[in-house]
Amino acid sequence: MNKKQKRVLIRIIISAVLVVAFALLPLKGYVRFAAFMIPYIVIGYDILKKAFKGIINRQVFDENFLMAVATVGAIALGEYTEGVAVMLFYQIGELFQSYAVGKSRRNISNLMDIRPDYANLETDGEIESVDPDEVEIGSIIVVKPGEKIPIDGEVVEGSGMLDTSALTGESLPREVASGDEVISGCINLDSVLRIKTTKEFGESTVSKILDMVENASSKKSKSENFISVFAKYYTPIVCYSALALAVVPPVVRLVIGMQPLWGTWVYRALTFLVISCPCALVISIPLTFFAGIGGASSRGILIKGSNYLETLSKVKNVIFDKTGTLTEGRFEVAEIKPVEVSEEKLLELVAYAESFSSHPIGKCVIEAYGKEVDKTRITDVKEIGGHGVSAKIDEYEVSCGNSKLMHTLEIKEELREAEGTVIYVAIDGKYAGYILISDVIKKDSKKALDNLKKLGITKTYMLTGDAKKVADKVANELGIYEVHSELLPENKVDIAERIISSQGANEKTAFVGDGINDAPVLSRADIGIAMGAMGSDAAIEAADVVLMDDNPKKIAEAIKISRKCLRIVYENIGFAIGVKLICLVLGAVGIANMWLAIFADVGVMVIAVLNAVRALIIRGE
Amino acid sequence: MKKSYKIDVDCANCANKMEEAAKNTAGVKDAVVNFMTLKMNVEFEEGAEVKAVMQEVLKNCKKV
């Protein structure tokens, strides 16, 4: 609790004690009035002052005004205890609310506690602790174990493990060594790293993320706008209804010759005013969105605004880019197409020929071959730069490499064009087939799609520039609903456009890409999700939702969080308006008294706020 | 031009009202009050005198 809240708490305690004491004492007449004025002033002076200021500034209708009128009215009717109690409970409610909001504010800033306070700048062998803002590009900074990396850069000396959990929600540490790029916000776990900065602090990942998260709740969702508009009309309507309730029935009764019962009707009108206070709604909705966005960011899911959280919850179609999103962008043998030799023989010969090569493509062929290479069988290995390799294996003269190599061997066969990498093979100068190397599916991709299905999202699409065969294979394995392969980048937008135009009225389409060359689709989709954004500025700019690591499972998680958040928002809207309407009706016909009114106001608000804070709790897998 | 200010608001409804008030101030193109982070982002009209406009915004907000 801060100072302001403590003061309110003390006032609450003092006036509560006084009210109970005076209520028990057998006080009469003016003495009783005077006695109750003490706790009333103690607890309510600021509300009365604000209400008075509101009237002067012609901003009449707000909670302060409602409370002031209701309590002054109750006291005028001689209901001293109730008048003070309403004010008392109103203040308790306000205190609770400001405590809850402050608490979640702190919770969320703790979750996002990635702002580095200093950088250890190295100049001429001396290390000096400076403000990260002052470090220029190309400077050398030193990060000791346990410290945060303050600025994006490249490791020039040292190696060790980094804790990226604050950024990605991923608990597994990441290994870095000299020459690797590192991003700010990671914690250096075990050894001293010397880093050459590649960006300014303001352009570094950590600054961008903080900026995004802090501004996220400024982009208001439809439900938030609904509430502001609602509150604008609601309070005046309630005030006039209360006035009508106080005046009309007694006048009507007078006219038809009955007792007017002014006191009863004024009391009912005052009860009406207390019930009507809109604070539960007005506070709980932005609080829910704020908590949801904060909770998501602790899982490495950055959502750029409440409006996007709302859109995300309505997603029915998900379009995936293939490479880098569902697949690793790492290579593996996908297809072996021999001509006049067996598949095994072709693979064996290529593996042997490539066995001296350090090229990653060669390595994955050897991996696919999987057996020990007997190097005594190989003679006469020649690496032909930019073309491939040739070698004599047993009695065969094997050449393998790209199409240029085949041309130099004057091979006339039509070579297969493919998006993946192809190793063409010639044996004794004759074309012998090819080996197609393509991307590996990420280990979490299958689970990611299963999770989406569990959420009822069955329309999943995959767009890729790769060959149909490769794409179909991936899609089959993952259970993708529809595949579009062999696309040029501009086709991707067309197809996204088609999918978006075919969706239902309240359905939304998400596009998931790695942000490298799909910016147009990212911005065309209802909601663009960029993956593996660590260090990629383009993705952070173009997307509405950024997944800090490249795990596709986070997509389903993000949608789950958004749905939970929206569910809480609707629960709160329904619950608060529902309870208030019921109590308003009960108050108007005289069933509800002021004590029930206090519950309808403060109780509903407390429950709504507690419900809103639930959005902060995100259960992992 | 955009600027961000730290503010102190008690309730979400007041924040909405302050936003209205700030938006209606001459020289302010757009204003957003973020209740949760206690920040006010103000976008000024081209060529507006930032200091003078902010004083006016402050005056209007006080009324709320």
Interface residues (C-beta under 8 A of the other chain):
Chain A: N57 Q59 D62 E63 E94 Q97 S98 V101 R105 E214 N215 S217 S218 S228 A231 P278 C279 V282 I283 P286 L287 F290
Chain B: D10 C11 A12 N13 C14 N16 K17 V32 N34 F35 M36 T37 L38 K39 N41 K63 V64
